[in-house]
């Protein structure tokens, strides 16, 4: 689907492929009986001495029904039983199954066997995305970017694309490169666009590879002292309580990067401040504008910031600290 004149590599795919159910009949095949060699004997002259036993007073109990799971929904969907798939995934999603929430959102978004409902689709996409599913994060970005089920908000779409891209979601990497190339929702920054295009191309997006020659190359570093601009932190937002993605405890860090006078890298620093003491728990140099770092799943208080570092590692623009906290782990689907 084209968005604002921009080619968007997008694919809503229900998790799991088409599952074919094969019923296997067991037991011996029925045989056609041979005719008797002699006529049957005449019926008895008197009824049997005892009547047949009476039927049971109540039918045998049915075995307990095993609760349906996400795979059952996939099988129903693959068999074309959309009503059953919808019922299964609706129930599971309501009880915290993130994969079911993603599949339910896709059904509502695409109108597979149900009426299209972009508002409900976005709600379920967001439910799955908040628990760290990269495909759901990408889909939330698509909905915001296209204005489906919500007012169009390209800046928020860029943040969701970046969150998915931090997990190497290739379509999110490509779409984020497009936004930086066009300056839509983020500052126009051809160098950052190249970074995201290059990652998407490495991950197999052919359209991204074709964009690389047209993206502007970074200017040479000036010998004069350049003034580097600080980045704008986006996620986690200041003073927010978030949930680390189970089971790894990864937290996504996203920032918006303005153009710089020369090539730069970013240094992300995360400190834990639980108990009033500050200690470094994670750090990394990256060329892109999003990264997922493992902070564990234990609740605590943290703060993070991003340095903009010039090519010679001689000059820095140090971002402000952004405090946040990690709450109890969310239930994983």
C-alpha positions in Angstrom: 0.0 0.0 0.0 1.4 3.4 -1.0 1.6 6.0 1.8 1.9 9.6 1.0 3.6 8.9 -2.4 6.2 6.7 -0.7 6.6 3.1 -1.5 6.2 1.2 1.8 7.4 -2.4 2.0 4.6 -3.8 4.1 3.3 -7.3 4.8 0.6 -8.3 7.3 1.1 -12.0 7.8 -0.7 -14.2 10.1 1.8 -16.1 12.2 2.2 -19.7 11.1 1.6 -21.1 7.7 -1.3 -23.0 6.2 -1.7 -26.2 8.2 -3.3 -29.1 6.5 -5.2 -31.5 8.7 -5.1 -35.1 7.5 -7.6 -37.5 9.1 -6.3 -41.0 9.4 -8.8 -43.8 9.7 -7.5 -46.7 11.8 -8.8 -50.3 12.1 -9.6 -53.1 9.7 -11.5 -52.2 6.5 -15.1 -53.5 6.5 -15.5 -56.7 4.5 -18.6 -57.6 2.5 -20.0 -60.8 4.1 -20.4 -64.0 2.0 -23.9 -65.3 1.6 -24.6 -68.2 4.0 -24.2 -71.7 2.6 -27.6 -72.8 3.9 -30.8 -71.0 4.7 -31.1 -69.7 8.2 -32.9 -71.8 10.8 -36.5 -71.0 11.6 -37.2 -68.5 14.3 -37.6 -69.8 17.8 -41.1 -70.9 18.8 -41.1 -68.9 22.0 -39.5 -65.6 23.1 -36.3 -65.6 25.1 -36.6 -66.5 28.7 -35.2 -63.1 29.9 -35.7 -59.6 28.5 -32.8 -57.7 27.2 -31.0 -55.5 29.7 -32.4 -52.0 30.1 -30.6 -49.1 28.6 -28.2 -47.1 30.8 -29.9 -44.5 33.0 -27.7 -41.7 31.7 -25.3 -41.2 28.7 -21.6 -41.7 29.3 -19.8 -38.5 30.3 -18.0 -36.6 27.4 -14.2 -36.2 27.8 -13.3 -32.7 29.0 -12.6 -30.2 26.2 -9.0 -29.1 25.9 -8.7 -25.3 25.7 -7.8 -24.1 22.2 -4.4 -22.5 21.7 -2.9 -20.2 19.1 -2.0 -23.1 16.9 -5.6 -24.2 16.9 -6.5 -20.8 15.6 -3.9 -21.1 12.9 -5.3 -24.4 11.8 -8.8 -23.0 11.6 -7.6 -20.0 9.7 -5.7 -22.2 7.2 -8.8 -24.4 6.7 -10.9 -21.3 5.9 -12.9 -21.5 9.2 -12.5 -17.8 9.9 -15.3 -17.7 12.5 -13.6 -20.4 14.6 -10.1 -18.7 14.2 -11.6 -15.4 15.3 -13.3 -16.9 18.3 -10.1 -18.7 19.4 -7.9 -15.7 19.0 -10.4 -13.3 20.6 -10.5 -15.4 23.7 -6.8 -15.9 23.9 -6.0 -12.3 23.2 -8.4 -11.3 26.0 -6.4 -13.5 28.4 -3.0 -12.0 27.5 -1.8 -14.1 24.5 0.3 -11.6 22.4 0.5 -13.8 19.3 -3.2 -14.2 19.4 -3.6 -10.4 19.7 -1.4 -9.9 16.7 -3.3 -12.4 14.6 -6.7 -11.0 15.7 -5.5 -7.5 14.7 -4.5 -8.8 11.3 -7.9 -10.3 10.7 -9.6 -7.1 11.7 -7.2 -5.0 9.6 -7.6 -7.1 6.5 -11.2 -8.2 6.9 -10.5 -11.9 6.8 -13.9 -13.4 7.5 -14.9 -10.4 9.6 -15.8 -6.8 8.9 -12.8 -4.5 8.6 -12.3 -2.5 11.8 -9.1 -0.5 11.7 -9.8 1.0 15.2 -10.0 -2.4 16.8 -7.1 -3.6 14.7 -4.9 -0.8 16.0 -5.9 -1.5 19.5 -4.9 -5.2 19.3 -1.7 -4.4 17.3 -0.7 -2.0 20.1 -1.5 -4.6 22.8 1.0 -7.0 21.1 3.5 -4.2 20.4 3.6 -3.1 24.0 4.9 -6.5 24.9 7.7 -6.3 22.4 6.6 -8.2 19.3 8.5 -6.6 16.4 5.9 -7.4 13.8 3.2 -5.8 15.9 5.4 -2.7 16.5 5.9 -2.4 12.7 2.1 -2.7 12.1 1.4 0.0 14.7 3.8 2.2 12.7 2.0 1.4 9.5 -1.4 2.3 11.0 -0.1 5.6 12.3 1.8 6.4 9.1 -1.2 5.7 6.9 -3.8 7.2 9.3 -5.8 3.9 9.6 -7.9 3.7 12.7 -6.3 6.9 14.0 -5.3 10.4 12.9 -2.1 10.3 10.8 1.0 10.8 13.0 4.2 10.2 11.1 6.4 11.2 14.1 4.9 8.5 16.2 5.1 6.1 13.3 8.8 6.8 13.1 9.2 5.8 16.8 7.3 2.5 16.3 9.3 1.7 13.1 12.5 2.4 15.1 11.4 0.1 17.9 10.8 -2.7 15.5 14.0 -1.9 13.6 16.0 -2.3 16.8 15.0 -6.0 16.5 16.3 -6.1 12.9 12.8 -6.0 11.4 13.8 -5.3 7.8 10.6 -3.6 6.6 10.8 -1.2 9.6 14.4 -0.5 8.8 13.4 0.4 5.2 10.4 2.6 6.1 12.5 4.5 8.7 15.1 5.1 6.0 12.4 6.5 3.8 11.3 8.9 6.6 14.8 10.2 7.2 15.4 10.6 3.4 12.2 12.6 3.0 12.4 14.5 6.3 8.9 13.3 7.2 8.2 12.8 10.9 11.9 13.2 11.6 14.5 15.7 10.5 15.8 15.2 7.0 19.1 13.3 7.5 20.5 11.6 4.4 23.3 9.9 6.3 20.9 8.3 8.8 18.7 7.3 5.8 21.7 5.5 4.3 22.4 3.7 7.6 18.8 2.3 7.7 18.7 1.5 4.0 22.0 -0.3 4.3 20.7 -2.5 7.1 17.5 -3.2 5.3 19.4 -4.1 2.1 21.6 -6.5 4.1 18.5 -8.1 5.4 17.1 -8.7 1.9 15.0 -5.7 1.0 15.8 -5.2 -2.6 14.1 -1.8 -2.7 16.5 -0.6 0.0 19.5 -1.6 -2.1 18.3 0.4 -5.0 18.0 3.5 -2.7 21.6 3.5 -1.6 23.2 5.0 -4.7 20.7 7.9 -4.7 21.2 8.7 -1.0 23.7 11.5 -0.4 27.1 10.5 0.9 28.2 12.0 4.1 30.3 15.2 3.8 34.0 15.0 4.7 34.8 16.0 8.3 35.9 19.6 8.5 39.2 20.5 10.1 37.4 23.3 11.9 35.8 22.5 15.2 32.3 21.3 14.3 29.3 22.0 16.5 27.5 18.7 17.0 23.8 18.7 17.8 22.2 16.6 20.6 19.7 13.9 19.7 16.1 14.0 20.8 15.3 10.9 23.0 12.0 9.3 22.0 11.7 5.9 23.9 11.6 5.2 26.7 10.0 8.6 27.4 11.1 10.6 30.4 9.8 9.2 33.7 7.8 6.5 32.0 7.3 3.0 33.5 7.8 0.3 30.9 8.0 -3.4 30.7 11.1 -5.2 29.4 10.4 -7.6 26.6 10.2 -11.2 27.8 12.0 -13.5 28.1 15.3 -11.7 27.4 14.6 -8.4 29.3 15.5 -6.3 26.3 14.5 -2.6 26.3 14.3 -0.6 23.1 16.0 2.8 23.0 15.0 5.2 20.3 16.2 8.8 19.4 15.8 11.2 16.6 19.0 12.4 15.0 19.3 15.8 13.3 21.8 16.2 10.5 25.4 16.8 11.6 28.4 18.6 10.0 30.2 15.3 9.4 30.0 11.5 10.0 29.0 10.6 13.6 28.3 7.6 15.7 26.1 7.3 18.8 27.1 6.1 22.2 24.1 4.9 24.3 24.6 4.7 28.1 22.2 3.2 30.6 22.6 3.4 34.4 20.6 1.7 37.0 19.6 4.0 39.9 17.6 1.5 42.1 18.2 2.3 45.7 19.7 5.7 45.1 23.0 4.2 43.7 24.0 4.7 40.1 25.9 2.1 38.2 26.4 1.4 34.5 24.4 -1.6 33.3 24.6 -1.3 29.5 26.3 0.7 26.8 27.0 0.5 23.1 28.3 2.4 20.1 25.8 2.3 17.1 25.5 4.0 13.7 21.7 3.8 13.7 19.1 5.6 15.8 17.7 2.7 17.8 19.1 -0.2 19.8 17.7 -3.0 22.0 19.7 -3.6 25.2 19.3 -6.4 27.7 18.6 -4.9 31.1 17.0 -8.0 32.6 13.4 -8.5 33.7 13.7 -7.4 37.3 11.9 -4.2 38.2 14.0 -1.2 38.9 14.8 2.5 38.2 17.1 3.5 35.4 18.3 6.5 33.4 19.7 6.7 29.9 21.4 9.2 27.5 22.9 9.3 24.1 26.3 10.9 23.1 26.8 12.1 19.5 30.5 11.3 18.7 32.5 12.7 15.8 34.5 10.6 13.5 37.8 11.2 15.4 36.2 10.6 18.8 37.4 14.0 19.9 34.1 15.9 20.2 30.8 15.0 21.7 27.3 16.3 22.1 26.1 14.8 25.3 22.3 14.3 25.7 20.3 14.8 28.9 19.6 12.0 31.2 16.2 10.4 30.7 15.0 8.6 33.8 12.5 5.6 33.5 11.5 2.5 35.4 10.9 -1.1 34.6 7.7 -2.5 36.1 6.8 -6.2 36.8 7.1 -8.5 33.8 4.1 -8.6 31.5 2.5 -11.9 30.8 3.8 -13.4 27.6 1.5 -15.0 25.1 
